[in-house]
Amino acid sequence: MRLRPILMTSLAFTLGVVPLLIASGASAETQHAIGTSVFDGMIIGTIPAIFFVPVFYFNVITMVEKITRKKT
């Protein structure tokens, strides 16, 4: 499984929005709202993706193999 690249990409993207989280000055409220949404979404979205994507991949491959066996 490609765990390390997934975590590195998610971490880099998440850290990239930290300036939006700590913004101050004009339109800081808007930047903070966007930063919070993106930051939380990446954290919350990465964890299930690590587990569910391999499960879905396995299920799809298994279904394709069953279908191809029935045709032959």
N, C-alpha and C positions, 0 to 999 in steps of 0.2 A: 504494500500500500504506500502511497505517496504522501505520508503524513507530514513529513518535514516541509516540502514545498507548500502544502496547503496552509500550514501554520505560519510559515514565514510570510507568505503573501497576505494572509489575513492580519497578521501583526503589523506589517508595514503599512497597510491601508488604514488600519485602526489608529496607529500612531500618527499617520498623516492628517487625521482630522482633529487631533488634540488641539492645534491652534484655534480651531473653531470653538472648542469647548471652553477655552480660557480667554476668548476674545473680550476686548474692552473697547469702549469708545462708541462711535456712531454705528448704529445697526448691530450692536453686540447681542441684543436679545434674539434677533433673527439668526445670527450666526451660531449662537449657543443652541438654539432649538434644532437647527440643521445638524450641528455637530453631535448633539446628544442622540438624535435619531439614527444617524449613520453609525456612530460608535456602538450604541447598544445593539443595533441590527447586525453589525458584523460579529460582535461577540456572541450574541444569541444564535445567529445563523450558522456560524462556523461549527459549533459543537454538535448539533444534530447532523450536519452535513457529513462530518467525519464518520458517523455511524450509519446513516441511512443510505448514502450513495453506494457503498459496497453491497449492502443488502439488496437494493433495487437492481444493481448490476447483476448480481448472482441470480436473482429471480428472472430477469429478462433473458439471460443466457440459458437458464434451465428451460424456460418456455420455448425458446427458439430451438433448442436441441430436441425437445419432445415433438415439436411440430415437424421438424425435418425427419425424425425417425418414423413418424406416421406416414409420411409421403413416400418413403422408400420401401 
